[in-house]
Amino acid sequence: MLGREVVREVTRLRGPGQHFISWWRPEQDFLDIDLVDRFVENCASDEEIGGFDLLGMEEMWDRLLKVAPDRIKQDTLGAQKFILWQKEGGEKVECPLAPETLMDIFDTETKHSYID
């Protein structure tokens, strides 16, 4: 599929809470994960894409747990959910539980090189 076709399909199929897209090239030589809105904005219309899956927060959290199981956890304070993240260097960070946060942590932990 070409990028423009994928963008059309993503827009048509995306349901509430599906903030992430996992996509691959026809060669299936790598898997990329991004925020759907950023993917749609940056996808080249003539780019060859082999396929994609739309992911929600829980599915993205599960992927993040695979790459940093001992350094992340969710917690709640009142109605506020947040992530406790111990970075590679030992620094501890408290972040809001939001799609952008999950993506930032995922990109940092995988160094933008994810293999499922």
All heavy atoms as an XYZ file, in Angstrom:
951
protein
N       0.832     -1.179      0.000
C       0.000      0.000      0.000
C       0.878      1.244      0.000
O       1.941      1.240      0.608
C      -0.858      0.044      1.272
C      -2.100     -0.777      1.249
S      -3.157     -0.401      2.673
C      -2.340     -1.344      3.939
N       0.385      2.255     -0.607
C       1.087      3.529     -0.578
C       0.653      4.318      0.659
O      -0.435      4.109      1.196
C       0.776      4.339     -1.835
C       1.325      3.782     -3.145
C       0.866      4.637     -4.315
C       2.848      3.696     -3.107
N       1.511      5.230      1.083
C       1.252      6.032      2.265
C      -0.106      6.701      2.245
O      -0.827      6.704      3.241
N      -0.491      7.270      1.122
C      -1.786      7.958      1.039
C      -2.948      6.997      1.275
O      -3.963      7.363      1.850
C      -1.927      8.718     -0.274
C      -1.975      7.872     -1.513
C      -2.124      8.734     -2.783
N      -1.656      8.005     -3.942
C      -0.428      8.060     -4.427
N       0.479      8.824     -3.867
N      -0.094      7.362     -5.482
N      -2.799      5.733      0.827
C      -3.844      4.722      1.049
C      -3.908      4.332      2.523
O      -4.999      4.167      3.082
C      -3.568      3.481      0.197
C      -3.609      3.753     -1.294
C      -3.025      2.601     -2.112
O      -2.007      1.999     -1.694
O      -3.599      2.311     -3.165
N      -2.748      4.216      3.139
C      -2.698      3.865      4.562
C      -3.315      4.980      5.398
O      -4.107      4.713      6.310
C      -1.251      3.572      5.012
C      -1.170      3.419      6.517
C      -0.724      2.320      4.322
N      -2.992      6.219      5.089
C      -3.564      7.350      5.819
C      -5.083      7.334      5.700
O      -5.802      7.541      6.684
C      -2.968      8.693      5.321
C      -3.765      9.882      5.838
C      -1.503      8.804      5.739
N      -5.599      7.055      4.521
C      -7.044      6.971      4.316
C      -7.652      5.853      5.172
O      -8.676      6.037      5.818
C      -7.342      6.719      2.832
C      -8.432      7.566      2.282
C      -8.765      7.347      0.812
N      -7.887      6.520      0.013
C      -7.016      6.981     -0.883
N      -6.899      8.264     -1.100
N      -6.269      6.156     -1.593
N      -7.002      4.688      5.180
C      -7.492      3.548      5.955
C      -7.416      3.812      7.458
O      -8.329      3.471      8.201
C      -6.704      2.278      5.608
C      -7.146      1.625      4.328
C      -8.588      1.148      4.396
O      -8.883      0.225      5.168
O      -9.427      1.725      3.673
N      -6.315      4.388      7.899
C      -6.154      4.712      9.318
C      -7.260      5.668      9.757
O      -7.886      5.472     10.796
C      -4.753      5.315      9.591
C      -4.693      5.974     10.951
C      -3.684      4.241      9.459
N      -7.514      6.672      8.956
C      -8.560      7.643      9.279
C      -9.929      6.968      9.341
O     -10.740      7.260     10.217
C      -8.558      8.782      8.227
O      -7.256      9.371      8.208
C      -9.587      9.835      8.554
N     -10.172      6.026      8.461
C     -11.453      5.326      8.414
C     -11.619      4.340      9.566
O     -12.683      4.232     10.162
C     -11.575      4.592      7.080
C     -12.917      3.915      6.838
C     -12.972      3.250      5.463
N     -12.147      2.069      5.340
C     -12.468      0.866      5.814
N     -13.598      0.687      6.463
N     -11.665     -0.156      5.626
N     -10.542      3.628      9.911
C     -10.612      2.543     10.886
C     -10.368      2.959     12.331
O     -10.740      2.236     13.252
C      -9.595      1.452     10.526
C      -9.819      0.740      9.208
C      -8.642     -0.175      8.902
C     -11.121     -0.046      9.241
N      -9.732      4.082     12.532
C      -9.319      4.492     13.882
C     -10.525      4.675     14.799
O     -11.464      5.389     14.486
C      -8.533      5.789     13.808
C      -7.996      6.232     15.143
C      -7.227      7.520     14.997
N      -6.626      7.912     16.254
C      -6.067      9.082     16.445
N      -5.989      9.961     15.473
N      -5.541      9.364     17.629
N     -10.452      4.004     15.933
C     -11.514      4.120     16.923
C     -11.080      4.985     18.086
O      -9.914      5.368     18.203
N     -12.016      5.278     18.973
C     -11.678      6.074     20.156
C     -10.592      5.366     20.977
O     -10.629      4.154     21.145
C     -12.981      6.150     20.940
C     -14.038      5.618     20.045
C     -13.386      4.828     18.969
N      -9.645      6.116     21.436
C      -8.594      5.546     22.278
C      -7.449      4.895     21.521
O      -6.498      4.424     22.129
N      -7.520      4.833     20.200
C      -6.413      4.273     19.418
C      -5.466      5.416     19.049
O      -5.618      6.069     18.035
C      -6.930      3.545     18.179
C      -7.679      2.280     18.536
C      -8.159      1.537     17.315
O      -8.742      2.124     16.412
N      -7.921      0.237     17.305
N      -4.475      5.607     19.913
C      -3.554      6.736     19.766
C      -2.281      6.376     19.021
O      -1.520      7.264     18.644
C      -3.156      7.263     21.147
C      -4.317      7.705     21.976
N      -4.985      8.877     21.749
C      -4.935      7.105     23.021
C      -5.961      9.004     22.625
N      -5.960      7.942     23.419
N      -2.029      5.076     18.825
C      -0.742      4.621     18.288
C      -0.935      3.785     17.033
O      -1.954      3.131     16.864
C      -0.002      3.778     19.330
C       0.134      4.462     20.653
C      -0.798      4.248     21.666
C       1.173      5.338     20.896
C      -0.692      4.875     22.890
C       1.290      5.983     22.119
C       0.357      5.755     23.114
N       0.098      3.806     16.177
C       0.112      2.948     15.004
C       1.433      2.185     14.989
O       2.498      2.742     15.243
C      -0.069      3.755     13.694
C      -0.122      2.810     12.489
C       0.996      4.834     13.545
C      -0.566      3.475     11.201
N       1.328      0.908     14.743
C       2.486      0.047     14.532
C       2.463     -0.288     13.038
O       1.457     -0.790     12.532
C       2.333     -1.221     15.382
O       3.315     -2.158     15.044
N       3.529      0.030     12.334
C       3.532     -0.194     10.886
C       4.861     -0.755     10.416
O       5.866     -0.686     11.109
C       3.171      1.094     10.141
C       4.164      2.212     10.301
C       4.252      3.090     11.335
C       5.214      2.547      9.406
N       5.289      3.957     11.130
C       5.886      3.648      9.958
C       5.642      2.025      8.190
C       6.980      4.233      9.329
C       6.727      2.612      7.556
C       7.382      3.706      8.128
N       4.833     -1.366      9.239
C       6.030     -2.001      8.701
C       6.069     -1.819      7.188
O       5.058     -1.569      6.539
C       6.089     -3.480      9.067
C       4.851     -4.236      8.695
C       4.622     -4.932      7.537
C       3.658     -4.375      9.476
N       3.371     -5.470      7.547
C       2.751     -5.155      8.728
C       3.265     -3.914     10.738
C       1.489     -5.480      9.198
C       1.994     -4.242     11.194
C       1.129     -5.018     10.431
N       7.270     -1.972      6.652
C       7.467     -1.882      5.206
C       7.157     -3.238      4.574
O       7.090     -4.246      5.272
C       8.906     -1.470      4.897
C       9.231     -0.100      5.432
C      10.543      0.430      4.968
N      11.642     -0.497      5.189
C      12.916     -0.180      5.057
N      13.258      1.037      4.720
N      13.861     -1.061      5.259
N       6.990     -3.298      3.247
C       6.691     -4.580      2.594
C       7.758     -5.645      2.865
O       7.450     -6.832      2.951
C       6.641     -4.236      1.101
C       6.310     -2.785      1.055
C       6.946     -2.184      2.292
N       9.003     -5.212      3.038
C      10.090     -6.171      3.289
C      10.031     -6.744      4.701
O      10.745     -7.684      5.029
C      11.459     -5.498      3.103
C      11.684     -4.928      1.733
C      11.119     -3.514      1.575
O      10.857     -2.815      2.574
O      10.907     -3.113      0.418
N       9.203     -6.136      5.550
C       9.071     -6.508      6.956
C      10.432     -6.563      7.658
O      10.697     -7.406      8.503
C       8.335     -7.842      7.102
C       6.917     -7.765      6.619
C       6.119     -9.016      6.894
O       6.577     -9.951      7.530
N       4.903     -9.030      6.406
N      11.327     -5.620      7.281
C      12.658     -5.586      7.861
C      12.726     -4.745      9.129
O      13.738     -4.744      9.812
C      13.682     -5.099      6.838
C      13.357     -3.720      6.277
O      12.228     -3.241      6.472
O      14.230     -3.141      5.618
N      11.665     -4.025      9.434
C      11.604     -3.305     10.697
C      10.153     -2.999     11.022
O       9.276     -3.037     10.168
C      12.439     -2.020     10.664
C      11.758     -0.858     10.010
C      11.077      0.081     10.764
C      11.769     -0.701      8.632
C      10.441      1.151     10.158
C      11.144      0.369      8.019
C      10.469      1.292      8.793
N       9.931     -2.709     12.287
C       8.614     -2.335     12.782
C       8.750     -0.966     13.416
O       9.688     -0.728     14.175
C       8.158     -3.356     13.828
C       6.803     -3.146     14.477
C       5.691     -3.351     13.463
C       6.629     -4.127     15.623
N       7.862     -0.067     13.085
C       7.906      1.271     13.664
C       6.605      1.518     14.414
O       5.551      1.024     14.012
C       8.091      2.322     12.577
C       8.559      3.660     13.121
O       8.749      3.776     14.353
O       8.745      4.591     12.324
N       6.684      2.254     15.500
C       5.510      2.628     16.271
C       5.548      4.135     16.434
O       6.595      4.718     16.710
C       5.496      1.932     17.648
C       5.421      0.415     17.460
C       4.324      2.425     18.492
C       5.478     -0.380     18.743
N       4.390      4.759     16.262
C       4.319      6.206     16.374
C       2.921      6.594     16.850
O       2.008      5.767     16.852
C       4.600      6.853     15.018
C       5.109      8.281     15.129
O       5.051      8.873     16.234
O       5.567      8.811     14.102
N       2.777      7.845     17.233
C       1.456      8.388     17.498
C       0.717      8.485     16.161
O       1.314      8.886     15.149
C       1.560      9.779     18.124
C       2.164      9.826     19.524
C       2.533     11.250     19.898
C       1.191      9.240     20.538
N      -0.545      8.119     16.124
C      -1.306      8.130     14.872
C      -1.284      9.517     14.238
O      -1.023      9.651     13.037
C      -2.762      7.656     15.094
C      -3.599      7.870     13.839
C      -2.797      6.196     15.494
N      -1.558     10.546     15.016
C      -1.606     11.902     14.459
C      -0.277     12.298     13.823
O      -0.249     12.901     12.746
C      -2.002     12.912     15.531
C      -3.432     12.705     16.014
O      -4.250     12.109     15.276
O      -3.742     13.134     17.142
N       0.826     11.950     14.466
C       2.145     12.289     13.916
C       2.429     11.478     12.649
O       2.974     11.991     11.676
C       3.217     12.059     14.982
C       4.572     12.565     14.605
C       5.502     12.639     15.780
N       5.660     11.369     16.470
C       6.176     11.258     17.683
N       6.577     12.323     18.348
N       6.300     10.079     18.251
N       2.029     10.195     12.663
C       2.200      9.345     11.482
C       1.436      9.928     10.293
O       1.980     10.066      9.197
C       1.723      7.926     11.782
C       1.694      7.038     10.576
C       2.835      6.388     10.149
C       0.513      6.856      9.852
C       2.811      5.578      9.015
C       0.479      6.053      8.730
C       1.623      5.409      8.306
N       0.165     10.270     10.499
C      -0.670     10.818      9.425
C      -0.066     12.114      8.888
O      -0.031     12.338      7.678
C      -2.125     11.036      9.929
C      -2.927     11.892      8.972
C      -2.805      9.687     10.163
N       0.435     12.928      9.778
C       1.023     14.210      9.379
C       2.309     14.038      8.573
O       2.578     14.797      7.642
C       1.310     15.035     10.632
C       1.832     16.411     10.365
C       2.045     17.187     11.660
O       1.100     17.232     12.474
O       3.153     17.720     11.841
N       3.114     13.020      8.902
C       4.449     12.879      8.310
C       4.575     11.793      7.246
O       5.629     11.676      6.622
C       5.479     12.607      9.405
C       5.605     13.768     10.357
O       5.561     14.925      9.957
N       5.741     13.465     11.637
N       3.550     11.005      7.029
C       3.633      9.891      6.083
C       3.712     10.418      4.652
O       2.857     11.201      4.212
C       2.419      8.980      6.250
S       2.484      7.515      5.201
N       4.729      9.991      3.934
C       4.866     10.386      2.531
C       3.817      9.650      1.707
O       3.623      8.446      1.877
C       6.261     10.068      2.021
N       3.139     10.361      0.830
C       2.036      9.765      0.072
C       2.483      8.616     -0.826
O       1.712      7.708     -1.110
C       1.312     10.830     -0.750
O       2.173     11.382     -1.710
N       3.750      8.612     -1.260
C       4.240      7.548     -2.143
C       5.088      6.500     -1.409
O       5.676      5.626     -2.040
C       5.016      8.148     -3.307
C       6.234      8.935     -2.848
O       6.331      9.275     -1.645
O       7.087      9.243     -3.702
N       5.135      6.577     -0.085
C       5.904      5.609      0.700
C       5.230      4.246      0.667
O       4.019      4.134      0.808
C       6.036      6.084      2.150
C       6.892      5.182      3.009
C       7.171      5.777      4.377
O       6.662      6.862      4.684
O       7.916      5.131      5.120
N       6.006      3.197      0.462
C       5.489      1.823      0.448
C       5.367      1.317      1.881
O       6.345      1.313      2.631
C       6.421      0.900     -0.328
C       6.357      1.086     -1.823
C       5.111      0.469     -2.447
O       4.517     -0.448     -1.857
O       4.732      0.945     -3.527
N       4.169      0.905      2.251
C       3.908      0.389      3.597
C       3.272     -0.988      3.463
O       2.301     -1.162      2.715
C       3.013      1.363      4.391
C       3.764      2.684      4.576
C       2.588      0.752      5.722
C       2.987      3.776      5.234
N       3.834     -1.949      4.188
C       3.360     -3.325      4.093
C       2.089     -3.583      4.870
O       1.265     -4.407      4.491
N       1.918     -2.882      5.978
C       0.735     -3.069      6.801
C       0.840     -2.271      8.083
O       1.864     -1.651      8.358
N      -0.238     -2.313      8.859
C      -0.255     -1.548     10.105
C      -1.267     -2.137     11.068
O      -2.167     -2.876     10.674
C      -0.591     -0.071      9.834
C      -2.005      0.167      9.375
C      -3.013      0.430     10.297
C      -2.334      0.111      8.033
C      -4.324      0.638      9.876
C      -3.634      0.321      7.607
C      -4.633      0.587      8.532
N      -1.093     -1.798     12.340
C      -2.048     -2.109     13.396
C      -2.245     -0.838     14.206
O      -1.284     -0.107     14.462
C      -1.515     -3.202     14.341
C      -1.426     -4.555     13.671
O      -2.398     -4.945     13.002
O      -0.389     -5.229     13.826
N      -3.469     -0.598     14.619
C      -3.764      0.525     15.502
C      -3.779      0.012     16.936
O      -4.313     -1.068     17.208
C      -5.110      1.157     15.137
C      -5.151      1.785     13.745
C      -6.564      2.189     13.374
C      -4.214      2.979     13.672
N      -3.170      0.777     17.838
C      -3.013      0.350     19.224
C      -3.615      1.374     20.187
O      -3.531      2.577     19.951
C      -1.528      0.194     19.572
C      -0.665     -0.640     18.631
C       0.803     -0.518     19.017
C      -1.107     -2.085     18.647
N      -4.152      0.870     21.278
C      -4.643      1.716     22.350
C      -3.600      1.842     23.447
O      -2.486      1.314     23.354
N      -3.962      2.524     24.507
C      -3.047      2.773     25.628
C      -2.578      1.461     26.276
O      -1.390      1.314     26.579
C      -3.712      3.664     26.680
C      -3.976      5.086     26.227
S      -2.489      6.087     26.094
C      -2.158      6.408     27.822
N      -3.483      0.528     26.510
C      -3.103     -0.736     27.164
C      -2.129     -1.525     26.302
O      -1.153     -2.087     26.812
C      -4.341     -1.577     27.488
C      -5.152     -1.049     28.643
C      -4.377     -0.998     29.955
O      -3.637     -1.951     30.273
O      -4.505      0.013     30.672
N      -2.389     -1.584     25.000
C      -1.488     -2.314     24.102
C      -0.114     -1.659     24.054
O       0.907     -2.345     24.036
C      -2.088     -2.388     22.699
C      -3.354     -3.219     22.662
C      -4.262     -2.843     21.505
O      -4.548     -1.647     21.334
O      -4.681     -3.772     20.797
N      -0.084     -0.335     24.062
C       1.201      0.367     24.053
C       1.913      0.173     25.384
O       3.138      0.002     25.420
C       0.985      1.851     23.745
C       2.258      2.590     23.478
S       3.085      1.933     22.007
C       4.689      2.677     22.228
N       1.177      0.198     26.478
C       1.770     -0.047     27.791
C       2.411     -1.437     27.819
O       3.518     -1.606     28.333
C       0.728      0.106     28.899
C       1.295     -0.173     30.249
C       1.127     -1.305     30.993
C       2.171      0.664     31.013
N       1.829     -1.222     32.160
C       2.479     -0.014     32.198
C       2.719      1.928     30.794
C       3.312      0.523     33.176
C       3.549      2.457     31.776
C       3.836      1.767     32.939
N       1.732     -2.436     27.269
C       2.277     -3.796     27.222
C       3.579     -3.844     26.437
O       4.524     -4.518     26.839
C       1.265     -4.767     26.610
C       0.060     -5.015     27.502
O       0.128     -4.698     28.712
O      -0.965     -5.500     26.987
N       3.649     -3.112     25.341
C       4.894     -3.073     24.560
C       6.003     -2.382     25.348
O       7.150     -2.793     25.310
C       4.673     -2.365     23.236
C       3.640     -3.091     22.401
C       4.026     -3.212     21.003
N       3.000     -4.000     20.312
C       2.889     -4.054     19.030
N       3.711     -3.388     18.269
N       1.970     -4.802     18.467
N       5.646     -1.337     26.058
C       6.629     -0.625     26.876
C       7.127     -1.520     28.008
O       8.323     -1.529     28.313
C       6.020      0.665     27.422
C       6.939      1.610     28.171
C       8.168      1.966     27.351
C       6.188      2.865     28.574
N       6.242     -2.296     28.589
C       6.656     -3.230     29.650
C       7.650     -4.269     29.132
O       8.514     -4.724     29.878
C       5.441     -3.942     30.240
C       4.671     -3.197     31.307
C       3.427     -3.981     31.707
C       5.527     -2.898     32.519
N       7.546     -4.630     27.871
C       8.484     -5.599     27.287
C       9.900     -5.037     27.194
O      10.867     -5.774     27.309
C       8.026     -6.032     25.896
C       6.850     -6.965     25.909
C       6.481     -7.354     24.484
C       5.265     -8.235     24.456
N       4.848     -8.575     23.084
N      10.016     -3.728     26.961
C      11.349     -3.144     26.779
C      11.944     -2.573     28.057
O      13.153     -2.390     28.136
C      11.362     -2.078     25.654
C      10.971     -2.688     24.333
C      10.492     -0.893     25.973
N      11.120     -2.292     29.072
C      11.641     -1.708     30.320
C      10.851     -2.223     31.532
O      10.354     -1.424     32.327
C      11.581     -0.190     30.246
N      10.754     -3.524     31.696
C       9.870     -4.068     32.739
C      10.248     -3.675     34.166
O       9.359     -3.536     35.009
C       9.974     -5.579     32.540
C      11.287     -5.788     31.868
C      11.495     -4.573     31.008
N      11.506     -3.485     34.431
C      11.946     -3.194     35.794
C      12.063     -1.696     36.084
O      12.364     -1.317     37.210
C      13.298     -3.860     36.068
C      13.240     -5.365     35.905
O      12.172     -5.950     36.197
O      14.241     -5.956     35.473
N      11.840     -0.851     35.072
C      12.061      0.575     35.266
C      10.807      1.424     35.149
O      10.871      2.640     35.299
C      13.123      1.062     34.278
C      14.505      0.501     34.602
C      15.611      1.268     33.943
N      15.453      1.475     32.520
C      15.785      0.582     31.590
N      16.271     -0.577     31.935
N      15.622      0.865     30.315
N       9.664      0.811     34.843
C       8.433      1.593     34.736
C       7.314      0.934     35.530
O       7.282     -0.289     35.677
C       7.971      1.780     33.272
C       7.685      0.429     32.625
C       8.951      2.594     32.483
C       6.887      0.514     31.353
N       6.446      1.766     36.058
C       5.228      1.260     36.671
C       4.204      2.384     36.698
O       4.546      3.565     36.641
C       5.468      0.676     38.055
C       5.804      1.672     39.120
C       5.963      0.958     40.456
C       6.187      1.967     41.558
N       6.246      1.359     42.868
N       2.950      1.999     36.754
C       1.872      2.970     36.847
C       1.470      3.127     38.303
O       1.536      2.179     39.078
C       0.642      2.515     36.046
C       0.832      2.551     34.562
C      -0.444      2.226     33.811
O      -1.544      2.522     34.260
N      -0.287      1.610     32.646
N       1.033      4.328     38.642
C       0.530      4.599     39.989
C      -0.607      5.605     39.865
O      -0.786      6.230     38.824
C       1.646      5.142     40.879
C       1.397      4.853     42.349
O       0.265      4.473     42.711
O       2.327      5.028     43.147
N      -1.359      5.732     40.941
C      -2.494      6.649     40.959
C      -2.435      7.484     42.223
O      -2.145      6.967     43.297
C      -3.827      5.865     40.931
O      -3.825      4.992     39.800
C      -5.007      6.796     40.833
N      -2.708      8.756     42.079
C      -2.827      9.655     43.214
C      -4.168     10.367     43.052
O      -4.324     11.201     42.168
C      -1.675     10.659     43.249
C      -1.641     11.614     44.427
C      -1.560     10.839     45.746
C      -0.455     12.550     44.314
N      -5.142      9.974     43.844
C      -6.504     10.465     43.651
C      -7.028      9.932     42.342
O      -7.004      8.742     42.082
N      -7.496     10.817     41.474
C      -7.978     10.414     40.149
C      -6.882     10.506     39.091
O      -7.090     10.138     37.948
C      -9.156     11.290     39.748
N      -5.713     11.002     39.476
C      -4.603     11.219     38.544
C      -3.756      9.955     38.401
O      -3.216      9.444     39.377
C      -3.732     12.378     39.055
C      -2.556     12.712     38.196
C      -2.947     13.464     36.945
O      -3.971     14.121     36.902
N      -2.125     13.367     35.932
N      -3.643      9.451     37.171
C      -2.759      8.322     36.887
C      -1.437      8.863     36.356
O      -1.414      9.834     35.603
C      -3.381      7.391     35.850
C      -4.566      6.616     36.364
C      -5.023      5.622     35.336
C      -6.135      4.762     35.889
N      -6.502      3.692     34.970
N      -0.355      8.216     36.754
C       0.943      8.653     36.280
C       1.887      7.467     36.172
O       1.585      6.362     36.610
C       1.527      9.765     37.167
C       1.660      9.397     38.615
C       2.847      8.882     39.112
C       0.593      9.583     39.495
C       2.978      8.556     40.450
C       0.716      9.256     40.836
C       1.901      8.741     41.310
N       3.040      7.720     35.557
C       4.068      6.706     35.339
C       5.276      7.061     36.178
O       5.728      8.208     36.173
C       4.489      6.647     33.854
C       3.293      6.320     32.965
C       5.607      5.639     33.647
C       3.565      6.500     31.483
N       5.783      6.090     36.889
C       7.068      6.220     37.579
C       8.097      5.527     36.687
O       7.972      4.342     36.391
C       7.019      5.560     38.949
C       6.020      6.175     39.928
C       5.928      5.319     41.187
C       6.421      7.588     40.276
N       9.095      6.284     36.256
C      10.079      5.781     35.302
C      11.477      6.023     35.843
O      11.840      7.142     36.171
C       9.893      6.491     33.968
C      10.875      6.164     32.893
C      11.516      4.983     32.668
C      11.293      7.044     31.844
N      12.304      5.073     31.552
C      12.186      6.318     31.027
C      10.990      8.360     31.522
C      12.788      6.885     29.902
C      11.584      8.925     30.408
C      12.471      8.190     29.605
N      12.237      4.959     35.931
C      13.639      5.091     36.304
C      14.450      4.998     35.025
O      14.541      3.936     34.400
C      14.062      3.995     37.279
C      15.493      4.166     37.716
C      15.884      3.190     38.819
O      15.041      2.496     39.373
N      17.153      3.147     39.117
N      15.026      6.118     34.629
C      15.802      6.165     33.395
C      17.056      5.306     33.524
O      17.472      4.959     34.625
C      16.172      7.609     33.062
C      14.982      8.468     32.699
C      15.444      9.857     32.300
C      14.311     10.693     31.787
N      14.774     11.997     31.291
N      17.670      5.017     32.401
C      18.852      4.159     32.365
C      19.956      4.632     33.305
O      20.624      3.830     33.921
C      19.389      4.082     30.929
C      19.557      2.662     30.464
C      19.963      2.598     29.017
O      21.131      2.907     28.709
O      19.102      2.226     28.199
N      20.141      5.933     33.417
C      21.191      6.466     34.282
C      20.834      6.468     35.760
O      21.639      6.856     36.595
N      19.598      6.074     36.105
C      19.181      6.013     37.491
C      18.235      7.115     37.919
O      17.614      7.034     38.977
N      18.107      8.184     37.118
C      17.205      9.277     37.454
C      15.761      8.780     37.475
O      15.321      8.070     36.570
C      17.344     10.399     36.417
C      16.388     11.544     36.626
C      16.421     12.562     35.486
O      17.143     12.365     34.490
O      15.691     13.554     35.616
N      15.030      9.159     38.522
C      13.627      8.767     38.633
C      12.744      9.939     38.231
O      12.940     11.060     38.672
C      13.308      8.323     40.052
C      14.032      7.041     40.412
C      13.698      6.570     41.804
C      14.486      5.297     42.088
N      14.228      4.772     43.407
N      11.764      9.641     37.368
C      10.897     10.664     36.810
C       9.445     10.243     37.014
O       9.103      9.079     36.849
C      11.178     10.851     35.300
C      10.301     11.924     34.715
C      12.644     11.141     35.040
N       8.622     11.209     37.362
C       7.178     10.991     37.464
C       6.532     11.723     36.292
O       6.710     12.924     36.121
C       6.680     11.562     38.785
C       5.259     11.243     39.093
C       4.852     11.791     40.447
O       5.460     11.390     41.467
O       3.947     12.644     40.475
N       5.791     10.979     35.449
C       5.206     11.539     34.235
C       3.704     11.275     34.201
O       3.244     10.252     34.704
C       5.798     10.871     32.997
S       7.586     10.747     32.948
N       2.934     12.157     33.569
C       1.501     11.880     33.415
C       1.298     10.674     32.497
O       2.088     10.453     31.576
C       0.955     13.155     32.777
C       2.120     13.802     32.130
C       3.330     13.406     32.930
N       0.282      9.896     32.762
C      -0.058      8.773     31.890
C      -0.832      9.335     30.707
O      -2.026      9.642     30.800
C      -0.892      7.733     32.638
C      -1.307      6.498     31.837
C      -0.079      5.753     31.324
C      -2.165      5.576     32.679
N      -0.131      9.535     29.604
C      -0.700     10.128     28.399
C      -0.032      9.488     27.182
O       1.098      8.986     27.283
C      -0.463     11.640     28.396
N      -0.701      9.496     26.026
C      -0.111      8.893     24.830
C       1.281      9.442     24.500
O       2.198      8.672     24.189
C      -1.116      9.231     23.718
C      -2.411      9.403     24.422
C      -2.064      9.996     25.764
N       1.446     10.758     24.590
C       2.737     11.367     24.264
C       3.836     10.893     25.209
O       4.970     10.671     24.791
C       2.634     12.897     24.302
C       1.692     13.477     23.268
C       0.202     13.382     23.634
O      -0.137     12.955     24.770
O      -0.620     13.721     22.774
N       3.486     10.724     26.476
C       4.461     10.254     27.458
C       4.880      8.822     27.153
O       6.072      8.499     27.165
C       3.874     10.326     28.883
O       3.406     11.644     29.126
C       4.912      9.953     29.916
N       3.902      7.956     26.889
C       4.232      6.571     26.547
C       5.148      6.519     25.330
O       6.120      5.768     25.307
C       2.966      5.757     26.272
C       2.094      5.390     27.454
C       0.891      4.569     26.998
C       2.867      4.623     28.503
N       4.856      7.340     24.324
C       5.667      7.346     23.113
C       7.073      7.849     23.388
O       8.055      7.271     22.914
C       4.979      8.205     22.046
C       5.485      7.981     20.634
S       4.968      6.387     19.983
C       6.554      5.588     19.821
N       7.204      8.901     24.179
C       8.528      9.439     24.515
C       9.367      8.419     25.280
O      10.549      8.230     24.981
C       8.404     10.720     25.341
C       7.899     11.904     24.530
O       7.913     11.845     23.279
O       7.487     12.903     25.162
N       8.754      7.774     26.262
C       9.487      6.762     27.036
C       9.869      5.595     26.137
O      11.005      5.110     26.175
C       8.660      6.288     28.250
C       8.453      7.426     29.242
C       9.339      5.089     28.927
C       7.471      7.105     30.363
N       8.939      5.146     25.309
C       9.202      4.033     24.400
C      10.366      4.358     23.461
O      11.287      3.558     23.303
C       7.936      3.713     23.602
C       8.049      2.478     22.760
C       7.870      1.225     23.333
C       8.325      2.562     21.410
C       7.982      0.082     22.554
C       8.429      1.430     20.635
C       8.257      0.177     21.198
N      10.336      5.540     22.860
C      11.420      5.941     21.955
C      12.758      6.008     22.686
O      13.786      5.583     22.151
C      11.114      7.292     21.308
C      10.093      7.199     20.189
O       9.814      6.082     19.705
O       9.552      8.262     19.805
N      12.765      6.523     23.902
C      14.003      6.604     24.678
C      14.514      5.216     25.024
O      15.707      4.922     24.869
C      13.776      7.422     25.966
O      13.365      8.743     25.602
C      15.034      7.491     26.807
N      13.631      4.358     25.499
C      14.031      3.015     25.917
C      14.505      2.148     24.753
O      15.402      1.328     24.914
C      12.885      2.324     26.655
C      12.607      2.886     28.027
C      13.706      2.588     29.046
O      14.463      1.608     28.872
O      13.809      3.355     30.018
N      13.896      2.307     23.592
C      14.281      1.487     22.437
C      15.338      2.164     21.572
O      15.831      1.555     20.630
C      13.061      1.181     21.544
O      12.531      2.402     21.029
C      12.010      0.402     22.301
N      15.655      3.422     21.908
C      16.583      4.222     21.097
C      16.107      4.248     19.640
O      16.892      4.129     18.712
C      18.007      3.705     21.236
C      18.534      3.817     22.646
C      19.873      3.120     22.802
C      20.401      3.206     24.207
N      19.594      2.649     25.254
N      14.776      4.333     19.464
C      14.112      4.391     18.153
C      14.397      3.157     17.304
O      14.316      3.200     16.090
C      14.513      5.651     17.378
C      14.140      6.911     18.073
N      12.900      7.480     17.942
C      14.812      7.705     18.944
C      12.832      8.566     18.664
N      13.979      8.727     19.288
N      14.732      2.035     17.926
C      15.038      0.806     17.204
C      14.319     -0.354     17.880
O      14.880     -1.040     18.723
C      16.553      0.584     17.217
O      16.873     -0.593     16.521
N      13.083     -0.581     17.493
C      12.233     -1.580     18.149
C      12.095     -2.815     17.275
O      11.842     -2.725     16.079
C      10.851     -0.996     18.424
C       9.886     -1.976     19.035
C      10.088     -2.471     20.319
C       8.766     -2.396     18.337
C       9.208     -3.360     20.878
C       7.868     -3.283     18.905
C       8.095     -3.762     20.172
O       7.210     -4.660     20.731
N      12.278     -3.965     17.885
C      12.031     -5.254     17.222
C      11.051     -6.015     18.095
O      11.317     -6.250     19.276
C      13.336     -6.055     17.053
C      14.306     -5.272     16.180
C      13.024     -7.418     16.442
C      15.683     -5.877     16.076
N       9.921     -6.379     17.533
C       8.871     -7.068     18.285
C       9.225     -8.530     18.472
O       9.641     -9.206     17.617
C       7.534     -6.914     17.543
C       6.365     -7.346     18.410
O       6.517     -7.399     19.631
O       5.302     -7.602     17.832
